[in-house]
Amino acid sequence: MDNLIEIQCPICHAHMWVDAEKKQVVQHKRSERKTHSSFEELLDKEKQKKEAVDERFSQAKSLEQAKKKKAKEFFEQTIKEK
């Protein structure tokens, strides 16, 4: 049993045990992790990410507009005082 090598697939996380002397797969075990979602689930996740980014962009734009308005009002008020 010293010749037994355990290998884990980096993509699907399955395990495989290989006898190095005989050059044969002795045992394999599939991963219990869910490796792939359905295409619809992936599309929904991407849509949610896009909506979140759009919302943050909208908030940043509103904040920038409010800053510009406040700066303009401050500038006009300063001009009137002089």
Secondary structure as GFF3:
##gff-version 3
##sequence-region A 1 82
A	DSSP	beta_strand	4	8	.	.	.	ID=ss1
A	DSSP	beta_strand	15	19	.	.	.	ID=ss2
A	DSSP	beta_strand	24	29	.	.	.	ID=ss3
A	DSSP	alpha_helix	39	81	.	.	.	ID=ss4
###
